[in-house]
Each structure stands twice: as C-alpha cells, then as structure tokens.
Amino acid sequence: MPINIKHFVIAFLIFTTGFSQVEEITPPDYIKTIYFNGGTSESQLPIIQLGETLLLEFDALNGDEEDYYYKIEHYNFDWTPSILVESEYIDGFDEQRIRDYDNSFNTLQTFSHYKLSIPNQFTKSIKITGNYLLTIYDDYDDVIFTRKFMVYQSQANVGLEIKRSRNVSTIAEKQSVDISISSGQLQFVNPKETVKTVIIQNNNLTSAITDLKPQYILGNELSYRYNEASSFLGGNEFLSFENKEIRAANTGVQYIRLEDLYQTYLYTNTSRADLEYTYSPDLNGNFFINALNSDQPETEADYAWVHFALQYPKLKEGQTIHVYGNFNNYAIEPQTALEYYEGEDIYATAIQLKQGYYNYKYVIVDQDGTLQEHTIGGSFWQTENNYKVLVYYRALGTRYDKIIGLGEANSVGITN
C-alpha cells in the first residue's frame, strides 16, 4: 500500500485563516449518501467518547466496485496538523482497504454500498482524544473525500444554558449560549490560554464559534456569559420531504414521474423571512435513509432525482441560491445551485438523492463566497436548535490538545 499518503493528503488540503485550517474535501459526484456517525442517529459530525465505535457508510454509483482505503490523522484544536506520529494516536494500522461492501439489490440505480467501522481488526483503537481527519482514497492514491470527527474523554463537566440574546437589537432573532466548566480531575492552569471551546449549532462545524476565553474564574470553575460573542442567529425550522415510498407522494412531495430513475417533484417553497414563526418538528438539518417494506435500506433504497423549487425574486449579479443541509455535509457545490427561470421568479434544480427523510433550507451565496444562511428562511429566537460545546485543554508541556468534555443542550426550553 502507498507509504506517502500523508504527504499526498496534505498537498491537497485547502488552508484558510479561520478556525477550520483544514477544509474537508468534497467527494466526486458519483459518491453519494455519506453517512458518518458515532453510534447515534446524527450523521456527518461524529463526536465520540474514547473507546466508542465510529461508523462510515457511503455509496459509489459508478458501478465499478472499486477498492477504497482509509487514513486517520490527528489535528490540533485549530485544525492544523499535530506533531504526533501515528503510533501515538492509533493502536494498530490504517491505510487499509475497506473490505465491507455490498451491491444494490432491486434498484433502478445500481450502486455499491461501502461500510467502515473503527475499531476493526487492523485499526484496533484510537488511543487519545482530539480532532481527527478521516481520508478515503482509491487505488491510484487519489483522495476521494475527507471527513472530520472528534474524540473526547469526560474529565470535565460542561453545563449549557440557551437564552435569548441580551442585545436588544437582536433579541427577536438570536440565541445565546452560556457555558460553565468545572473539573474534579484536572487542575486548570492559566485557563485563559490553555482552555479552549467550540460551540456548534446543529452539527454544522462551518458556523461554529471558537476559542472564547472564560470571563469568570472561580477556583476550578470557568464561566462564559457573553452578550454577543456566544450568540447564534436562531434561523428557522428546516424544510423537509420524505420519499420512503418512491412511487407515491409523501411529506413535501407534490408528484412523481418515472423515467430512467424516479423523478420526485417537491412543492414549490417561498420565502419565510417576513412570516411569523411557526413551530414544525425537524431533524435540525439531518437526514436518514429509509425505504418502505425494506429491511436493508442501505442496499435496497433506490435513488431519485429530487426537484427543488423556490419562488424568489432574481438576485443581484454574482449571487446564487443553494440547497443546504447535512445531506452533503453543508457543502456549497455546483450540484446544489438553483437555476433562475425568467418570467416565473422561480429558482429550481434537481439533486440525485437516496430514499429517505431529508431536512434542507435555501441559502444565498454572494460573489465573494459569503453565506447568507437566513435571508430566505428568516431567523427567530423561538427556533428549536441543538447546541454542543467541546472543551479542549493543553496543559503546560504537553504536545497536543485534549478534548476533556462535551456539553449538549436544546433551545426548546429557551429562557430570557
């Protein structure tokens, strides 16, 4: 197997100036339905305890039954490569072929379904906590895609409270996250420099708030109660559709046509920015695969062309509208861009998706890449969102950033 894959991967990484120093590489169009989790129903951003199982699944629609391999690398808090060698964070070996795969059965779209579980007979365990990058590559050492995940160990208690914004000008549309951290196992030394935090809304790492410093330190207890720095736009509940029965209209589906593949046409959406907030249960951007009368949807669920449509005025030159959600790891890709149809004020596109239940929203991308996530959907303080806080600690003299705690809360019980 290749011995230079780490150098190859680093050469392909895209570096930016923010928290995410290393950007995830999006897959080619024939790789679909990447499901990445750590034993929970939430996909795409696994945050697992040390010793728990990590699971990656994906489909290859090219019909070639190619061999794919995986590589695991350790990263610092700010997603720069750590100085650790592989033997310090992995017990066993990586750079192994993914041996567990099956071909689709009784579907119009043929595909191969691949599954990787860690630990396995080669990669026996991940030994330490921290940030990790999983790289999938092929026989030619070409990187197919990468995904981030985090491993933590509960050495600190992390408390969260979700409140309305303390800023009067944004009280109607923002949610603020208050954090308290304490530990009976660790003695924090110089916590304003050694303790770092990441606040994640709805498992979307691209909008995470990072590296807030504790405002109050009382012994070994740290408190974060910022007026603005720890606040998020509440957004709106995600739109959704379900096509587990691929031949009949279901939630969000207007009608279906059969061509080479099923064509699933959703109801035309409109802007919700100027409407009153309405509660509608969602998966906070997530998705899951399901097919009616199937015990093995991973290989028996079919693919359909899902047609999205949004009634919206024509944007300025250089701006685009995209379908946005966890189904593609919140990536902005050519496949998610909507085309404008003159005279109808309609933006539309079709995306090939596997049967299941999907959350999505529409976002505007400016010419400079700036993302307007809530311009179309609106933002409300009442919106139900999931929040996670990861706590990192690098004691004096240590060589990597440990993740010592995870806190989680939901805004359903938001208070003033």
C-alpha positions in Angstrom: 0.0 0.0 0.0 1.2 3.6 -0.5 3.6 5.0 2.0 3.3 8.6 1.0 -0.4 9.1 1.5 0.0 11.6 4.4 2.2 13.9 2.2 -0.3 13.5 -0.6 -3.3 14.4 1.5 -1.5 17.5 3.0 -0.7 18.7 -0.5 -4.4 18.6 -1.3 -5.7 20.4 1.8 -7.1 23.9 1.5 -5.9 26.3 4.1 -7.9 29.3 5.3 -7.4 31.9 8.0 -10.2 30.9 10.4 -10.8 28.1 12.9 -11.0 25.4 10.2 -7.4 25.5 9.0 -8.1 22.3 7.0 -11.2 22.2 4.8 -12.9 18.9 4.2 -12.6 17.6 0.6 -16.0 17.1 -1.0 -16.5 13.8 -2.9 -16.9 13.5 -6.7 -20.5 13.3 -8.0 -20.6 9.5 -8.1 -20.1 9.2 -4.4 -23.4 9.7 -2.6 -25.1 9.4 0.8 -22.1 9.7 3.1 -23.3 8.6 6.5 -20.7 9.3 9.2 -21.6 8.8 12.8 -20.6 7.5 16.2 -23.4 5.3 17.3 -26.1 8.0 17.3 -28.8 9.0 14.8 -26.8 12.1 14.0 -24.6 11.9 10.9 -21.7 13.8 9.4 -20.0 15.2 12.5 -19.3 12.3 14.9 -18.2 13.3 18.4 -17.5 10.1 20.2 -16.1 9.1 23.6 -12.7 7.5 23.7 -13.4 3.8 23.1 -16.7 4.2 21.2 -17.2 2.9 17.7 -17.0 5.1 14.6 -19.1 4.2 11.5 -18.7 5.5 7.9 -21.0 4.4 5.1 -21.2 5.7 1.5 -22.5 4.6 -1.9 -20.5 4.6 -5.2 -22.8 5.0 -8.2 -20.2 4.3 -10.9 -20.8 0.5 -10.8 -17.0 -0.3 -10.8 -16.8 -2.0 -7.4 -13.6 0.0 -6.8 -11.3 -0.6 -3.9 -11.2 2.3 -1.3 -8.8 2.8 1.5 -8.8 4.9 4.6 -6.3 7.1 6.6 -6.6 8.7 10.0 -4.7 11.8 11.1 -4.6 13.7 14.3 -5.1 17.5 14.4 -4.8 20.4 16.9 -7.6 22.5 18.2 -7.4 24.9 15.3 -7.3 22.1 12.7 -3.6 22.4 11.9 -1.7 19.1 11.8 -0.5 17.9 15.2 3.2 16.9 15.7 2.2 13.4 16.9 3.3 10.3 14.9 0.7 7.7 14.1 1.7 5.2 16.7 0.9 7.8 19.4 -2.8 8.0 18.5 -3.6 4.7 16.8 -3.2 1.2 18.2 -2.7 -0.9 15.0 -2.6 0.3 11.4 -4.6 2.4 9.0 -4.1 2.7 5.2 -6.2 -0.4 4.9 -8.8 -1.4 2.3 -12.5 -1.1 3.1 -13.5 -4.7 2.9 -17.1 -4.5 3.9 -19.3 -3.7 0.8 -22.4 -4.9 -0.9 -24.1 -4.2 -4.3 -27.6 -2.7 -4.5 -30.5 -5.0 -4.9 -33.7 -4.5 -7.0 -33.0 -0.8 -7.6 -33.1 1.2 -10.8 -29.9 3.0 -9.9 -27.1 0.4 -9.4 -24.5 1.2 -6.7 -22.1 -0.3 -4.3 -22.5 0.4 -0.6 -19.3 0.6 1.5 -19.1 0.4 5.3 -16.1 1.1 7.5 -16.2 0.5 11.3 -13.5 1.6 13.7 -12.2 -0.2 15.7 -11.6 -3.2 13.4 -9.1 -6.0 13.1 -6.4 -3.6 11.7 -7.2 -0.3 13.5 -7.7 -1.7 17.0 -8.3 1.6 18.7 -7.9 5.3 18.8 -5.7 5.9 21.8 -6.1 9.6 22.6 -8.6 12.4 22.4 -8.6 15.3 20.0 -9.5 16.3 16.4 -9.2 13.8 13.6 -9.5 13.7 9.9 -10.6 10.6 8.0 -9.4 10.4 4.4 -10.8 8.0 1.9 -8.7 7.3 -1.2 -8.5 4.9 -4.1 -6.0 2.5 -5.8 -4.3 5.5 -7.5 -3.8 7.4 -4.2 -6.4 9.9 -5.3 -8.2 11.4 -2.4 -12.0 10.7 -2.8 -13.2 12.7 0.2 -12.3 13.6 3.8 -14.4 13.9 7.0 -13.7 15.4 10.4 -14.5 13.8 13.7 -13.7 14.4 17.3 -12.9 12.1 20.2 -13.3 13.2 23.8 -12.9 11.9 27.4 -15.2 13.1 30.2 -12.8 14.8 32.5 -14.8 18.0 33.0 -18.5 18.8 33.5 -19.8 21.1 30.8 -23.1 22.9 31.5 -25.1 24.8 28.9 -27.9 27.3 29.1 -29.7 28.6 25.9 -31.1 32.1 26.3 -32.4 34.9 24.2 -29.9 37.4 23.0 -29.0 40.0 25.7 -28.6 42.6 22.9 -32.0 44.4 22.4 -31.3 44.9 18.7 -31.1 41.2 18.1 -33.4 39.8 20.8 -36.0 38.7 18.3 -33.7 36.6 16.1 -30.7 35.4 18.1 -30.0 32.7 20.7 -27.1 33.0 23.2 -25.2 30.0 24.7 -23.9 30.4 28.3 -21.3 27.9 29.4 -20.0 26.7 32.7 -17.0 24.3 33.0 -15.7 22.5 36.1 -13.4 19.6 36.8 -12.6 17.4 39.8 -10.0 15.5 37.8 -7.9 18.4 36.3 -6.5 21.5 37.8 -6.7 24.2 35.2 -3.5 26.2 35.0 -3.7 29.6 33.2 -7.2 28.6 31.8 -7.5 31.8 29.6 -4.7 30.4 27.5 -4.9 26.6 28.0 -8.7 26.0 27.9 -10.4 26.5 24.5 -14.0 25.9 23.5 -16.0 25.2 20.3 -19.8 25.9 20.2 -21.6 24.0 17.4 -25.1 24.6 16.2 -27.0 21.7 14.6 -23.7 19.8 13.9 -22.6 22.4 11.4 -18.9 23.0 12.0 -18.7 25.7 9.4 -20.7 28.1 11.6 -19.0 27.2 14.9 -17.9 29.8 17.5 -14.4 29.1 18.7 -11.9 29.9 21.3 -13.9 32.1 23.7 -12.0 32.9 26.8 -13.6 32.4 30.2 -15.0 35.6 31.7 -15.1 34.5 35.3 -12.7 32.1 37.0 -13.7 30.8 40.5 -11.2 28.2 41.6 -11.5 25.4 39.1 -14.8 26.7 37.7 -14.9 28.6 34.4 -17.9 30.7 33.3 -18.8 32.2 29.9 -21.7 34.6 29.8 -21.1 36.8 26.8 -23.7 39.3 25.5 -22.8 38.8 21.8 -19.8 36.7 21.2 -21.5 33.4 22.0 -24.8 34.1 20.2 -26.2 32.5 17.0 -28.9 33.5 14.7 -31.8 31.2 15.6 -32.7 30.6 12.0 -35.9 28.8 11.2 -37.1 25.2 11.3 -35.7 23.3 8.3 -37.9 22.4 5.4 -38.3 18.7 4.8 -39.5 15.9 2.5 -39.9 12.2 2.6 -39.9 9.7 -0.2 -39.5 6.3 1.5 -42.3 5.2 -0.8 -40.7 6.2 -4.1 -43.8 5.6 -6.2 -46.2 7.8 -4.3 -46.3 11.3 -3.0 -45.5 11.8 0.7 -44.5 14.6 3.0 -43.3 17.6 0.9 -43.7 15.7 -2.4 -46.1 17.1 -5.0 -45.9 14.4 -7.6 -43.6 11.7 -9.1 -42.7 10.7 -12.6 -40.8 7.6 -13.8 -38.1 8.0 -16.4 -34.8 6.2 -16.2 -35.0 6.9 -12.5 -37.9 8.2 -10.5 -38.4 12.0 -10.6 -39.6 13.4 -7.3 -41.1 16.9 -7.6 -41.3 18.8 -4.3 -43.8 21.5 -3.6 -42.6 25.0 -4.5 -41.2 26.8 -1.5 -41.4 30.5 -0.7 -39.5 32.9 1.5 -40.4 32.7 5.2 -38.3 35.7 6.3 -41.4 38.0 6.7 -43.7 35.5 8.1 -44.5 34.7 11.8 -42.5 31.9 13.3 -44.3 28.5 13.2 -43.0 25.5 15.1 -42.5 22.5 12.9 -40.6 19.4 14.2 -37.4 18.7 12.3 -34.1 16.9 12.4 -32.1 20.1 12.7 -30.7 19.7 9.2 -30.1 16.0 9.4 -31.4 13.1 7.2 -31.9 9.4 7.4 -32.2 6.7 4.8 -35.4 4.6 4.7 -37.4 2.6 2.2 -40.9 1.2 2.6 -41.0 -2.6 3.0 -37.3 -2.9 3.2 -35.2 -4.5 6.0 -31.9 -3.3 4.4 -32.4 0.2 3.1 -28.6 0.7 2.8 -28.7 -1.6 -0.4 -32.4 -1.7 -1.2 -33.3 2.0 -1.1 -33.3 3.5 -4.6 -32.1 6.9 -5.8 -34.4 9.5 -7.3 -33.9 12.9 -8.9 -35.4 15.2 -6.3 -36.6 18.5 -7.9 -36.4 21.6 -5.6 -38.2 24.8 -6.5 -38.2 28.2 -4.8 -40.3 31.2 -5.7 -38.0 34.2 -5.1 -37.1 37.4 -6.9 -34.0 37.4 -9.1 -30.8 38.1 -7.2 -28.0 40.5 -7.9 -25.3 39.6 -10.4 -22.9 37.1 -8.9 -25.3 35.8 -6.2 -26.5 32.2 -6.2 -29.1 30.2 -4.3 -28.2 26.7 -3.0 -30.0 23.8 -1.3 -28.3 23.4 2.1 -28.3 20.7 4.7 -26.5 17.8 6.3 -27.2 15.5 3.3 -24.0 16.7 1.8 -22.3 18.0 4.9 -23.5 21.6 4.4 -21.2 21.9 1.4 -21.8 24.5 -1.3 -21.4 22.6 -4.6 -22.3 23.2 -8.2 -24.9 20.3 -7.8 -26.7 22.3 -5.1 -27.1 25.6 -7.1 -30.5 26.5 -8.3 -31.1 28.0 -11.8 -33.3 31.1 -12.2 -36.2 30.9 -14.7 -37.1 34.3 -16.1 -40.7 35.4 -16.0 -41.7 32.9 -13.3 -39.5 34.2 -10.4 -38.6 30.5 -9.8 -35.3 29.0 -8.8 -35.1 25.3 -9.4 -32.7 22.3 -9.5 -32.6 18.5 -9.3 -30.3 16.6 -7.0 -29.9 12.8 -7.0 -30.7 11.6 -3.5 -31.4 8.2 -1.9 -34.8 7.4 -0.5 -35.4 8.7 3.0 -36.3 11.7 5.1 -34.4 14.9 4.5 -34.1 18.3 6.1 -33.0 21.2 3.9 -33.1 25.0 3.6 -32.2 27.6 0.9 -29.2 29.9 1.3 -27.7 32.7 -0.7 -24.1 32.8 -1.6 -22.5 36.1 -2.5 -19.9 36.6 -5.2 -17.1 36.7 -2.6 -18.4 33.4 -1.1 -20.2 34.9 1.9 -23.1 32.8 3.0 -26.4 34.3 3.8 -28.0 31.4 5.7 -31.2 33.1 7.0 -32.1 35.7 4.3 -34.7 33.4 2.7 -35.8 31.4 5.7 -35.8 34.1 8.3 -34.4 34.0 11.9 -36.4 33.7 15.1 -35.4 33.3 18.7 -38.0 30.6 19.3 -36.5 28.2 16.7 -35.6 24.8 18.1 -31.8 24.2 17.7 -29.3 21.7 19.0 -26.1 23.0 20.6 -22.9 21.2 21.5 -19.8 22.6 23.3 -16.4 20.9 23.1 -13.8 21.8 25.7 -10.1 21.5 24.8 -7.2 21.6 27.2 -3.5 21.7 26.6 -1.6 21.6 29.9 1.8 23.2 30.0 4.5 21.0 28.4 2.0 18.7 26.6 2.2 18.2 22.8 -1.5 18.1 21.7 -4.9 19.5 22.5 -7.0 17.1 24.6 -10.8 17.2 24.4 -11.8 16.9 28.1 -15.6 17.4 27.9 -18.7 17.7 25.9 -21.9 19.6 26.8 -25.2 19.5 24.9 -28.4 21.4 25.1 -31.5 22.2 23.1 -33.2 25.6 22.7 -36.7 24.1 23.1 -36.6 25.4 26.7 -35.0 28.7 25.9 -35.3 31.4 28.6 -34.8 35.2 28.8 
